[in-house]
Amino acid sequence: MSTKKKILKPLTFALIEEGRLAEDLDKAITKCRRELLDHVAKYGPPATAKSKAKVSLEITIQPENADDGSYAVTGIIKTTVPGRPAVSTLALASVDQDGEETLFVRASGSSPDEDPRQMKLSTDDGRVVDPETHEARPREPKPKRDE
């Protein structure tokens, strides 16, 4: 009959949950790093200048059974990654082609360098808005290519 001896070692981080907590912490750090880099790539440095990813590790050691001297060692990993940054779009009130009061904003595809306050506006279907009359100009036909 063989008796197996349990080998006990002093508590270290590497031994909590037989090392799985340390592995999970590494995975959480990798996940946060990747998500933060993706976040900055998607929204750009100006909008994400104060963004941060956070990995928190909480280790709690508490007596479990006073009679046998056992303790519970608990590790909790929490991650926080940035969400979509707040954005705002400048809109100007004016009258649309149907005579109704509406808000005009820069159409997608127009230059982001153009400030709507410069009155370089267009309707949602891409027609340019006249800066003086605030009316949508008729679409200009595209020039034909010589074949």
N, C-alpha and C positions, 0 to 999 in steps of 0.2 A: 504494500500500500504506500503510494507516494503522496507526500503532502506538498502542496504548492505554497510557496511563500509569496505573499503579496509584497511587492516592492513599493514602498511609499517614499515620496520625495517632498521636499518643502514646496509650498505653493509658489508658482510663478505664472506669469501670463501665458506662456507657451503650453502649460499643462492644463489650463482651464478647458473643459470639455475635450480633453485629449488633443488639444491643438486646433480643433475645428473653429473655435472662436477667433483665433488668430487668422485662419484662412478666410473666414467670413469677413473679418475686418479688412483684409487686403482686397477682397472682392468689392466691398462697399467703397473703398477709396478709389479703386479703378472705375467703378460705375459713376461716382460723382465727378471724377476727372473728365471722363468721356462726355457726360451730359453737360458739364460746364463748357467744355470746348465746343460742343455742338450748339449750345445756346448762343455763345459769342459769335460763332460762324453764321448762325441764322439771323440774328438781330443786329449784329455789328457792334464794334467797340464803343461808339458813343452811347448807345442805348443800354449797354451792359456794363458800363464802367464800374458800377457799384454792385454788380451781381456777385453772388458767392454760393459755393456749394459747401455743405457742412456735413462732417461725419462725427457723430458723438458716440463714445463708448462709456457705458456706465457699468461698473463692476461693484456688486454688493456682496459683502461677506457678513453673514449673520449666524448666530448660534441656532442649531436645529434641535439638538437633544442634549440637555445639560448632563444627563446621566452617563452617556457614553463619549461626550466631548466632540460630537460631530457638528460640522458647520456646513451651511449651504453657501455655495459660491455661484452667483448669478451674473451673467454678462448680457447686456442689451446693447445692440448697435442700432443707432438711428441715423438716417440720412435725410438731408434736405437739399434739394436742387432748385435753382431759380425757375420761376414760371415765366410766362410771357410778360415782357415789360409793358408798362402803361404807355399808350400812344395817344396822340391827339392830331386831329386834322383841322386845318383852318378852312372854314366855309364862309362864304359871303352871301348875304341875302340879296335876291334880285328877282325879276319877273322872267318866267320861262316863255317859250314860244307860244304857249297856250294862254298867256296872260295871267298865270297863277304865280303868286309869291312862292319862292322856293329857295333852297340853299344850293349854292354851286361850290363844288370842290374840284381839285385837279383830277382829271381823268387818268386812269391807269395808262401807263405807256407814255405819258407826258413827262417832261424833264423834272426830276425831283429838285433841281436847282431853281426852278421857277417858283417864286413866292406868290400865292394867290393874291396878296395885297398889291402886286404889280399889275393885276387885272389881266393876266395871261391865263384865262380860264377857258374851259371847254365843257360842253354838255356831256352827259353820260354816254351818248353815242359818238362822241369825239369831235363834234362841231365846235369851232372856236367861238367864244363869246366876245362880242364887240366891247372894248373897254369903255366907250362913251355911252352907248345905248343899252348896254347889258343884254343885248339880244343875240341869239345864236345866229351866226352867219351861215349861209347855205354852204354845203360841201362843195369844194372845188374839185372838178374832175381830175383824176390822176393823168399826168402826161403819158401819151402813148410812146412806146419804144419803137424805134425804127428797126424793122426786121430785115 
